[in-house]
């Protein structure tokens, strides 16, 4: 555990090295988030609501998504790069460390610019979600659970590179789950909706936690935490199974 903490501190120090680029990227990230919020505000002012989702609920969804997504892409940014690291030999360095390869890889690289998403998500929740102590607790817990589901999914699709020898699945999976998580799950139907609760668990990243904030229930909270735990265990198992058959590409790179 101490080695993981040291690795994370080193990653944070590296991320802070270029402050000029950091503030430029942070501004671009904030602008992108603001544009997305303006889009939803204009949309719901015109249509009112869609299948039970109105402006306030969608802004709550976006607050959860940017908070949890910012944590994953900021603190555990290598989660979306597992496939690339496998195919490029980037995990070789992790195998020589006296810690688990997966935890080491996840904290080895920090993208500080994505912390802006976390700040934006918290501010959006405070401004648009009528926070109370109970709602705030569920929002924080739901965002954390959504972050676990997102990171687990990214690790899972990235780990497929152990078996197929290609790293594109990670990028495709990342784009799919982020895009689908940005929309209320109830606007989808049939097979697509089933996929959002299973193969591409976008519903559990933002929509389900947001719904729990509005309708707090112990059963729903426990279910969300259980789902997050299952996806985390599944991701670890698939990564470990892939690691057993891993053959170094003989390229020693920085993870």
Buried (B, 14 or more C-beta within 10 A) or exposed (E): EEBBEEBBEEBEEBBEEEEEEBEEBBEEBBEEBEEBBEEBBEEBEEEEEBEEBEBBBBBBBBBBBBBBBBBBBBBBBBBBBBBBBBBBBBBBBBEEBEBBBBBBBBBBBBBBBBBBBBBBBBBBBEEBBEBEEEBBBBBBBBBBBBBBBBBBBBBBBBBBBBEEEEBBBBBEBBEBBBEBBBBBBBEBEEEEBEBBBEEBBBBBBBBBBBBBBEEEEEEBBEBBBEBBBEBBEBBBEBBBEBBEEBEEBEEEEEB
